Amino acid sequence: MNRLTKLAEFLALRRNTSLLLVALVLAGTGERLWLGFAPKYLETLGAGVFIIGLFDALQTLLGAVYAYPGGWLTDRWGQRRSLLLFNGISLGGYLLVLLWQHWIALLLGAFLFLAWSALSLPTTFSVVATSLQRHQHTMGIGVQSLVRRVPMMLGPLVGGWLVTKFGWTDGVKFALLLCLALSSLTMVFQWFMFEPDDSSRRRDDESRSKKEIRDSLRRLLQTETVSPTFFTVVRSFTPALRELLVSDILIRFCERIQYAFVVLWAIDHGGLSAQQFSYLVAFEMITAMVCYIPVAHLADKYGRRPFVLATFVFFTLFPLSLIWAHNFGWLALAFIVRGLKEFGEPARKALIIGEAAPELRARTYGAYYLIRDCVVTSGSFLGAWLWWISPRANFIGAAVCGGLGTVWFWWFVIRRGRDATAR
């Protein structure tokens, strides 16, 4: 029993974080049963390349627009009730796509079924921040990121098997039915979560330096004394957080430009089946999962900046590796590189946590992702245009954005040392 306690302490597991992990596995598996195949499914329903780009842009845009309201609701309504609401909304979207098999249904349903992943993101960060001490934040996020990859691996494997066996129309229909069942079960685990009390905030305040607390309070007093607005939250961003945001925007351009078209490249140009594509996703997720725990431990111990820089490098290398990937073997190698881009993601998210004032924590996460993803939404349309020119143009354009983001982070965040609170 003592060993289990030590393991739970090392992995930063508490009641709420453990229940959240179960919810993430169930809801994530349901979503990933079919969402990763959505671009190809849209193609089979008669959608053109720019409709596919629009769907990908909607995912990014709604992820942006929903992030801040998700944080606001969490701060006002509490973590448990917010998660239940977000899950309920997503169920409505799955039903719409199930009952109306048309590409328009996916565009309209996205406003609903993306509620879970987009609205709940600030909430999941808030659960980590209120349940754990500051020095455990990277580990908490690392475990959460690792667990998120389990459904990202299992979902496509099952979904790919369903599509291969029953075809795109019936296969996606069965995947959606299973998705509805898993999402409903998720709400049961969310129901048993506890709301954090004020002691968690006091504990977090005590773990911050006096200077950090003074700076946080000064930013608040200089802006609003009542309920902080969105612009109040943005003005409270530290210089390190602003520079991280700029580099993150460039890196996400690298990701979004090629994101929706990777499955088309693998199936249409690489000659893979849906089942074989799911194996590529499994390679990616296994690679990411192997990295999370040791890297999170090292980042908490030695500093987060180098691990974030490594992540940005792998983001840049993935689209370049696709240029020469024309068969399963080379595509597998490319997807291993894609998995390595998660190398420092927990460290990046922990940097955001470390720079956020406790009074505005969930809203800071929401504002950060709102700004980032609103800007990055155009990357999906740029990706569609580049893909229309040629797949090679798409991949090179993505890599250029990744290179710029990597250089920005190295110059402004690492070289100038503006993220002093990272250690």
C-alpha positions in Angstrom: 0.0 0.0 0.0 2.9 2.3 0.8 4.3 1.7 -2.7 0.9 2.7 -4.2 0.8 5.8 -2.1 4.3 6.8 -3.3 3.4 6.0 -6.9 0.3 8.2 -6.6 2.4 11.0 -5.1 5.0 10.7 -7.9 2.3 10.8 -10.5 0.4 13.7 -8.8 -2.8 11.7 -8.5 -5.7 13.1 -6.3 -9.4 12.3 -6.2 -10.4 15.0 -8.8 -7.4 14.4 -11.1 -8.0 10.7 -11.1 -11.7 11.1 -11.9 -10.8 13.6 -14.6 -8.4 11.1 -16.1 -11.1 8.5 -16.4 -13.5 11.0 -17.9 -10.8 12.0 -20.4 -10.3 8.4 -21.5 -14.0 7.7 -22.0 -14.9 10.9 -23.7 -11.7 11.0 -25.7 -12.1 7.5 -27.0 -15.6 8.2 -28.2 -14.5 11.3 -30.0 -11.5 9.7 -31.6 -13.5 6.7 -32.9 -14.4 8.9 -35.9 -13.1 12.5 -35.7 -9.7 11.6 -37.0 -11.3 10.1 -40.1 -13.6 13.1 -40.6 -11.6 14.7 -43.6 -11.8 11.4 -45.5 -15.5 10.9 -44.4 -16.3 14.4 -45.7 -14.6 13.5 -49.0 -16.8 10.4 -49.3 -19.9 12.6 -48.6 -19.0 14.8 -51.6 -17.2 17.7 -49.9 -14.4 19.4 -51.8 -10.9 20.4 -50.5 -12.1 23.8 -49.3 -15.0 22.3 -47.4 -12.5 20.0 -45.7 -10.4 23.1 -44.9 -13.5 24.9 -43.6 -14.2 22.0 -41.2 -10.7 22.0 -39.9 -10.9 25.8 -39.5 -14.1 25.4 -37.5 -12.3 23.0 -35.2 -9.6 25.6 -34.6 -11.9 28.6 -34.4 -14.4 26.9 -32.0 -11.5 25.7 -29.9 -10.5 29.4 -29.6 -14.0 30.9 -29.2 -15.1 28.3 -26.6 -11.9 28.4 -24.5 -12.6 31.7 -22.8 -16.3 31.0 -22.0 -15.2 27.6 -20.7 -12.7 29.3 -18.3 -15.3 31.9 -17.3 -17.9 29.2 -16.6 -15.4 27.2 -14.6 -14.4 30.2 -12.5 -18.1 31.1 -11.9 -19.9 27.8 -11.9 -17.4 25.3 -10.6 -15.4 22.5 -12.2 -17.9 19.6 -11.9 -21.0 21.4 -13.1 -19.1 22.9 -16.0 -17.7 19.6 -17.2 -21.2 18.0 -17.0 -22.6 20.9 -19.1 -19.9 20.7 -21.7 -20.3 16.9 -22.1 -24.1 17.3 -22.5 -23.7 19.8 -25.3 -21.3 17.5 -27.2 -23.8 14.7 -27.0 -26.2 16.8 -29.0 -23.6 17.2 -31.8 -23.0 13.5 -32.0 -26.7 12.9 -32.4 -27.0 15.4 -35.2 -24.1 13.8 -37.2 -25.5 10.4 -36.6 -29.1 11.2 -37.7 -28.1 13.4 -40.7 -25.4 11.9 -42.8 -24.4 14.9 -44.9 -21.3 17.1 -44.9 -23.4 20.0 -43.7 -24.3 18.0 -40.6 -20.6 17.8 -39.7 -20.2 21.6 -40.1 -23.2 22.4 -38.0 -22.6 19.6 -35.5 -19.1 20.9 -34.9 -20.6 23.8 -32.9 -21.9 21.2 -30.5 -19.6 18.1 -30.4 -16.5 20.2 -30.0 -17.9 21.6 -26.8 -16.3 18.9 -24.7 -12.7 19.2 -26.0 -12.8 23.0 -26.4 -14.8 24.3 -23.5 -13.4 21.8 -21.0 -9.7 22.6 -21.7 -9.4 25.5 -19.2 -11.4 23.3 -16.7 -8.9 20.5 -16.9 -6.0 22.9 -16.4 -7.9 24.3 -13.4 -8.4 20.9 -11.8 -4.6 20.3 -12.0 -3.8 23.7 -10.5 -6.3 23.5 -7.6 -5.6 19.9 -6.8 -1.8 19.9 -6.8 1.1 22.0 -5.5 3.1 24.2 -7.9 6.1 21.9 -8.1 3.8 19.1 -9.3 2.1 21.0 -12.1 4.2 19.7 -14.9 3.8 16.1 -13.7 0.0 16.6 -13.3 -0.3 17.9 -16.8 2.1 15.2 -18.1 0.0 12.4 -16.6 -3.1 14.1 -18.1 -1.4 14.4 -21.5 -0.3 10.8 -21.4 -3.8 9.6 -20.5 -5.3 11.7 -23.3 -3.1 9.8 -25.7 -4.7 6.5 -24.7 -8.1 7.3 -26.4 -6.2 9.0 -29.3 -4.6 5.5 -29.9 -7.5 3.2 -29.1 -10.2 5.3 -30.8 -8.7 5.3 -34.3 -7.8 1.6 -34.0 -11.5 0.7 -33.3 -12.8 3.3 -35.7 -10.5 2.2 -38.4 -11.6 -1.4 -38.0 -15.3 -0.4 -38.2 -14.7 1.6 -41.3 -12.7 -1.1 -43.0 -15.3 -3.8 -42.1 -18.5 -1.9 -42.7 -17.5 0.9 -45.1 -17.4 4.6 -44.5 -21.1 5.3 -44.1 -22.0 2.4 -41.8 -18.6 2.3 -40.1 -18.9 6.0 -39.0 -22.5 5.4 -37.9 -21.5 2.5 -35.6 -18.6 4.6 -34.3 -21.0 7.5 -33.5 -23.3 5.1 -31.6 -20.4 3.9 -29.5 -19.3 7.5 -29.0 -22.7 8.4 -27.6 -22.5 5.5 -25.1 -19.0 6.4 -23.9 -19.8 10.1 -23.5 -22.9 9.2 -21.4 -20.8 7.0 -19.2 -18.3 9.9 -18.8 -20.9 12.0 -17.1 -21.2 9.4 -14.3 -17.6 9.9 -13.3 -17.8 13.7 -13.6 -20.7 13.6 -11.2 -18.5 12.3 -8.4 -15.9 15.1 -8.6 -15.5 17.5 -5.6 -15.4 21.3 -6.0 -12.1 22.7 -4.6 -12.3 24.9 -1.6 -10.4 28.1 -0.9 -7.5 26.2 0.8 -6.3 25.1 -2.6 -5.9 28.7 -3.7 -4.2 29.6 -0.5 -1.8 26.7 -0.9 -1.0 27.8 -4.4 -0.4 31.4 -3.3 2.0 30.1 -0.6 4.0 28.2 -3.2 4.5 31.4 -5.2 7.2 33.9 -4.3 6.3 37.2 -2.6 7.4 39.1 -5.7 5.1 37.0 -7.9 2.1 37.6 -5.6 2.8 41.3 -5.6 3.1 41.4 -9.4 -0.1 39.4 -9.7 -2.0 41.7 -7.4 -0.6 44.8 -9.0 -1.8 43.7 -12.4 -5.3 43.1 -11.0 -5.5 46.4 -9.2 -4.3 48.3 -12.2 -7.1 46.8 -14.3 -10.4 46.0 -12.6 -11.6 45.7 -9.1 -14.9 44.0 -9.9 -15.3 41.0 -12.3 -12.3 41.1 -14.6 -13.1 41.4 -18.3 -11.4 39.5 -21.2 -9.1 42.5 -21.8 -8.3 42.7 -18.1 -7.1 39.1 -18.2 -5.1 39.7 -21.3 -3.4 42.8 -19.8 -2.4 40.6 -16.8 -0.3 38.4 -19.1 3.4 38.5 -18.1 6.0 39.3 -20.7 7.1 35.6 -20.8 3.5 34.5 -21.4 3.2 36.9 -24.3 6.4 35.7 -26.0 5.3 32.1 -25.5 2.0 33.0 -27.1 3.6 34.4 -30.2 5.9 31.4 -30.7 3.0 29.1 -30.0 0.9 30.8 -32.7 3.6 30.2 -35.3 4.0 26.6 -34.3 0.2 26.0 -34.5 0.2 27.4 -38.0 2.7 24.7 -38.8 0.3 22.1 -37.3 -3.0 23.4 -38.8 -1.7 23.9 -42.4 -1.2 20.2 -42.9 -3.4 18.7 -40.1 -6.6 18.0 -42.1 -4.7 16.7 -45.1 -2.4 14.1 -43.4 -5.1 11.4 -43.6 -5.7 12.2 -47.3 -2.0 12.0 -48.0 -1.8 8.6 -46.3 -4.9 7.1 -47.8 -5.0 8.7 -51.3 -1.2 9.1 -52.0 0.3 6.4 -49.7 -2.3 3.7 -50.6 -3.2 2.9 -47.0 -6.5 1.7 -45.7 -8.4 3.2 -42.8 -7.1 0.4 -40.6 -3.5 1.0 -41.6 -3.9 4.7 -40.9 -5.0 3.9 -37.4 -1.8 2.0 -36.9 0.1 5.1 -37.8 -1.8 7.0 -35.2 -1.0 4.3 -32.7 2.7 4.7 -33.4 2.4 8.4 -32.8 0.5 8.0 -29.5 2.9 5.3 -28.2 5.8 7.6 -28.9 4.2 10.5 -27.1 3.2 8.4 -24.1 6.7 7.1 -23.7 8.0 10.7 -23.4 5.5 12.2 -21.0 6.3 11.0 -17.5 10.1 11.1 -17.7 10.1 14.4 -19.4 7.6 15.9 -17.0 9.7 14.8 -14.1 12.9 16.2 -15.6 11.1 19.5 -16.6 9.8 20.0 -13.0 13.3 19.3 -11.7 15.6 21.1 -14.1 13.5 23.7 -15.9 10.9 23.6 -18.7 12.3 25.9 -21.5 14.6 23.3 -23.2 11.9 20.8 -23.4 9.5 23.3 -25.0 12.1 24.2 -27.6 12.6 20.5 -28.4 8.8 20.2 -28.9 8.8 23.1 -31.4 11.7 21.5 -33.4 9.7 18.2 -33.8 6.6 20.2 -34.8 8.7 21.6 -37.6 10.2 18.3 -38.7 6.9 16.4 -39.1 5.7 18.1 -42.3 9.1 17.8 -43.8 9.2 14.1 -43.1 5.9 13.7 -45.0 7.4 14.9 -48.3 9.3 11.6 -48.7 6.7 9.3 -47.0 5.0 7.5 -49.9 4.5 4.0 -48.2 3.6 2.6 -44.9 7.2 2.3 -43.6 8.2 5.9 -44.3 4.8 7.1 -43.0 5.3 5.2 -39.8 8.7 6.9 -39.3 7.0 10.3 -40.0 4.3 9.6 -37.4 7.0 8.7 -34.8 8.4 12.2 -35.4 4.8 13.5 -35.0 4.6 11.7 -31.6 7.9 13.3 -30.5 6.3 16.8 -30.9 4.5 16.1 -27.7 7.9 15.9 -26.0 7.6 19.1 -24.1 3.9 19.8 -24.3 3.3 19.3 -20.5 6.2 21.8 -19.9 4.6 24.3 -22.2 1.3 24.1 -20.5 3.0 24.3 -17.1 4.6 27.5 -18.2 1.1 28.9 -18.7 0.0 27.7 -15.3 3.1 29.2 -13.7 2.4 32.6 -15.3 -1.3 32.8 -14.5 -2.6 34.6 -11.4 -4.6 32.2 -9.2 -7.5 34.7 -9.2 -7.8 34.5 -13.0 -6.4 31.0 -13.6 -9.1 29.4 -15.8 -9.8 32.6 -17.6 -6.1 33.1 -18.3 -6.0 29.7 -20.0 -9.1 30.5 -21.9 -7.8 33.9 -23.0 -4.5 32.4 -24.1 -6.2 29.7 -26.3 -8.8 32.2 -27.6 -6.1 34.5 -28.9 -3.9 31.7 -30.2 -6.6 29.7 -32.0 -8.5 32.7 -33.4 -5.3 33.7 -35.2 -4.4 30.1 -36.2 -7.8 29.4 -37.7 -6.7 31.0 -40.9 -4.0 28.3 -41.1 -6.7 25.8 -42.1 -7.7 27.9 -45.1 -4.0 28.5 -46.0 -3.5 24.8 -45.8 -6.4 24.1 -48.1 -5.0 26.6 -50.7 -1.5 25.2 -50.5 -2.9 21.6 -50.8 -4.8 22.7 -53.9 -1.5 23.9 -55.3 0.3 20.7 -54.3 0.8 18.5 -51.2 4.5 19.4 -51.3 3.7 23.2 -51.1 1.4 22.4 -48.1 4.2 20.6 -46.2 6.9 23.1 -47.0 4.6 26.0 -45.9 3.9 24.3 -42.6 7.6 23.7 -42.0 8.5 27.4 -42.6 6.0 28.5 -40.0 7.4 25.9 -37.6 10.9 27.2 -38.1 9.9 30.8 -37.4 8.1 29.7 -34.2 11.1 27.8 -33.0 13.5 30.7 -33.6 11.1 33.1 -31.9 10.9 31.0 -28.8 14.7 30.5 -28.6 15.4 34.2 -29.1 12.8 35.9 -27.0 12.0 33.3 -24.3 15.2 31.3 -23.8 17.9 33.7 -24.8 16.4 36.7 -23.0 15.3 34.5 -20.1 11.9 36.1 -19.7 10.3 33.0 -18.2 12.2 33.2 -14.8 9.3 31.5 -13.0 9.7 28.3 -15.2 12.2 26.8 -12.7 
